[in-house]
Amino acid sequence: MNKLKTMLNSPKKIISFVVMVILILAIMAFVGIKVGASVLNNQGIGLEKATAVALQNAGYEESEASMIRGHYDHDDGLGVYEIEFKAGDYNYDYVISAKDGTIIEVDREYAGIPQNETPETPPVPEGDQGTNENTPAAPDESGYIGADKAKELALQNAGVDASSATFTKAKLDREDGIYVYDIEFISGDIEYSYEISATDGSVVDKDSESIYD
């Protein structure tokens, strides 16, 4: 303590001491930044390099890929980078060694039709411009009871008032060679499913269950 008082017994010595302390703090801060950067970079090849390795392996430039993201992780005790991106028609998932850039794992999954393309519509056969052979013509409902009547009969059978029912389906369909109306509706916490004969309105099939099942 006496030595410190002796060192600080003049303004010049005080200034020198302050400058020395500032230099020490600056050096410590610089070392801390370098250590922090090393930690963020996981002391490996770095996220940028790992991404470049994955893109190169997939055969794409960075400008050709989208939704690129990655992060550092541990896999069986090894430091790795997990890189994900979309390119072309596929989603890619890579696991890259943080130590030397070795590709540990690759997964490629088809992502569907690209956004800039639309599926082709099958051509309409010559001489049949009204319908497509791949799309069955809708049945003529003139001889049937109609969807509204089918809904009314389903509600009546279920004992549900129309004001408390929300219909989710009312469609004419063919089941086991006969035409029926598929009727589905919800009342309270119960979902009802009915098949109503399109010709005479009889209940062909019915089911009900809780919406929470």
C-alpha positions in Angstrom: 0.0 0.0 0.0 2.9 2.4 0.9 4.5 1.6 -2.5 1.3 2.5 -4.3 1.0 5.8 -2.4 4.6 6.5 -3.4 3.9 5.7 -7.0 0.9 8.1 -7.0 2.5 11.0 -5.2 2.7 13.1 -8.3 0.2 13.9 -11.2 2.5 12.4 -13.8 2.7 9.1 -12.0 -1.1 9.1 -11.6 -1.6 9.7 -15.3 0.9 6.9 -16.1 -0.9 4.6 -13.7 -4.3 5.4 -15.3 -2.9 4.9 -18.8 -1.4 1.5 -17.8 -4.8 0.4 -16.3 -6.6 1.4 -19.5 -4.1 -0.5 -21.6 -4.5 -3.6 -19.5 -8.3 -3.4 -19.7 -8.1 -2.8 -23.5 -5.9 -5.9 -23.9 -8.3 -8.0 -21.8 -11.3 -6.8 -23.8 -9.5 -7.6 -27.1 -8.6 -11.1 -25.9 -12.2 -11.6 -24.7 -13.6 -10.6 -28.1 -11.2 -13.0 -29.9 -12.2 -15.8 -27.5 -15.9 -15.0 -28.0 -15.5 -15.0 -31.7 -13.7 -18.3 -31.5 -16.6 -19.7 -29.4 -19.2 -18.4 -31.8 -17.3 -19.9 -34.6 -17.1 -23.1 -32.6 -13.4 -23.3 -33.3 -14.2 -25.1 -36.5 -14.6 -24.4 -40.2 -17.4 -21.9 -39.4 -21.1 -21.7 -40.6 -20.2 -20.0 -43.8 -17.7 -22.6 -44.9 -20.1 -25.5 -43.8 -22.9 -23.9 -45.9 -20.5 -23.7 -48.9 -19.6 -27.3 -48.5 -23.2 -28.4 -48.5 -24.1 -26.3 -51.5 -21.1 -27.5 -53.5 -22.0 -31.1 -52.8 -25.6 -30.6 -53.9 -24.3 -28.9 -57.1 -25.8 -25.4 -56.5 -24.6 -21.9 -56.1 -25.8 -19.9 -53.1 -27.8 -17.7 -55.4 -29.7 -20.7 -56.7 -30.8 -21.9 -53.2 -33.5 -20.5 -50.9 -34.5 -20.8 -47.3 -30.8 -21.4 -46.3 -30.3 -21.8 -42.6 -27.9 -23.5 -40.3 -26.6 -23.9 -36.8 -23.9 -25.5 -34.7 -24.8 -28.6 -32.7 -23.3 -31.7 -31.1 -23.9 -35.2 -32.6 -22.6 -38.1 -30.6 -20.1 -35.8 -28.9 -18.8 -34.3 -32.2 -19.2 -30.7 -33.2 -21.3 -30.4 -36.3 -23.1 -27.9 -38.5 -26.7 -28.7 -39.5 -27.4 -27.0 -42.8 -30.8 -26.8 -44.5 -31.9 -25.3 -47.8 -34.2 -25.7 -50.8 -32.8 -25.9 -54.4 -34.6 -27.0 -57.5 -37.4 -29.4 -56.6 -35.8 -30.6 -53.4 -35.2 -29.8 -49.7 -31.7 -30.6 -48.5 -30.5 -31.4 -45.0 -26.8 -31.7 -44.3 -24.7 -32.6 -41.2 -21.2 -31.2 -41.7 -18.2 -31.9 -39.4 -17.2 -28.6 -37.7 -13.7 -29.8 -37.4 -12.8 -30.5 -41.1 -15.9 -30.0 -43.2 -16.5 -33.7 -43.8 -20.1 -34.5 -44.8 -21.5 -36.8 -42.1 -25.1 -37.1 -43.3 -27.2 -36.0 -46.3 -30.9 -36.1 -46.7 -32.8 -35.0 -49.9 -36.6 -34.8 -50.0 -38.8 -34.0 -53.0 -40.5 -30.7 -52.4 -43.2 -30.9 -55.1 -44.0 -28.8 -58.1 -41.8 -25.7 -58.2 -43.7 -22.4 -57.7 -42.9 -21.2 -61.3 -44.6 -24.3 -62.8 -48.1 -25.5 -63.1 -49.2 -29.1 -63.6 -50.2 -30.0 -67.1 -53.9 -30.5 -67.8 -54.6 -33.8 -69.7 -55.8 -33.0 -73.3 -59.4 -33.5 -74.2 -59.8 -36.4 -76.7 -60.9 -35.4 -80.2 -64.6 -35.7 -80.7 -65.3 -35.4 -77.0 -64.9 -31.8 -76.2 -67.6 -31.7 -73.6 -66.0 -34.1 -71.0 -62.5 -35.5 -70.3 -62.2 -39.3 -70.0 -60.2 -38.8 -66.8 -63.0 -36.8 -65.2 -66.3 -38.7 -64.8 -69.4 -36.7 -65.8 -71.5 -35.5 -62.9 -74.7 -37.7 -62.5 -78.0 -36.2 -63.5 -79.8 -35.3 -60.2 -83.2 -34.7 -61.8 -84.5 -38.1 -60.6 -83.1 -37.8 -57.0 -84.4 -36.2 -53.9 -81.7 -33.5 -53.8 -79.1 -32.5 -51.3 -81.4 -30.2 -49.3 -84.0 -32.9 -48.8 -81.2 -35.4 -47.8 -79.9 -32.9 -45.2 -83.5 -32.5 -43.8 -83.9 -36.3 -43.5 -80.5 -36.7 -41.8 -81.4 -34.0 -39.2 -84.8 -35.6 -38.7 -83.2 -39.0 -38.1 -80.6 -37.5 -35.7 -83.3 -35.5 -33.8 -81.3 -32.3 -34.4 -82.8 -28.9 -35.1 -81.5 -27.2 -38.3 -80.6 -24.0 -36.4 -78.1 -25.9 -34.2 -76.4 -27.8 -37.0 -73.4 -26.9 -39.1 -73.1 -28.9 -42.3 -69.6 -29.7 -43.4 -70.5 -32.0 -46.4 -73.5 -32.6 -48.6 -72.4 -34.5 -51.8 -74.0 -37.0 -54.2 -71.8 -40.1 -54.4 -72.0 -43.7 -55.6 -71.7 -46.4 -53.0 -72.0 -50.2 -53.9 -73.7 -49.4 -57.1 -76.3 -47.0 -55.8 -76.4 -43.3 -55.5 -76.4 -41.8 -52.0 -76.0 -38.4 -50.5 -73.0 -38.1 -48.1 -74.2 -35.8 -45.4 -72.0 -34.6 -42.5 -72.8 -32.0 -39.9 -71.9 -31.0 -36.4 -74.2 -30.1 -33.6 -72.8 -29.3 -30.2 -69.8 -31.5 -29.6 -71.2 -34.4 -31.8 -70.3 -35.0 -35.5 -72.8 -36.9 -37.5 -72.3 -38.8 -40.8 -75.1 -40.0 -43.0 -75.6 -41.8 -46.3 -79.1 -41.1 -47.6 -80.5 -42.9 -50.6 -80.7 -40.5 -53.5 -83.8 -42.2 -54.9 -86.1 -42.7 -51.9 -84.5 -40.9 -48.9 -83.9 -43.9 -46.8 -81.0 -44.0 -44.4 -78.4 -46.3 -45.9 -75.7 -45.7 -43.2 -75.1 -43.4 -40.3 -72.5 -42.7 -37.6 -71.9 -40.2 -34.9 -69.0 -39.4 -32.6 -67.6 -36.8 -30.3 -65.6 -34.1 -32.1 -62.9 -34.6 -29.4 -62.3 -38.3 -30.4 
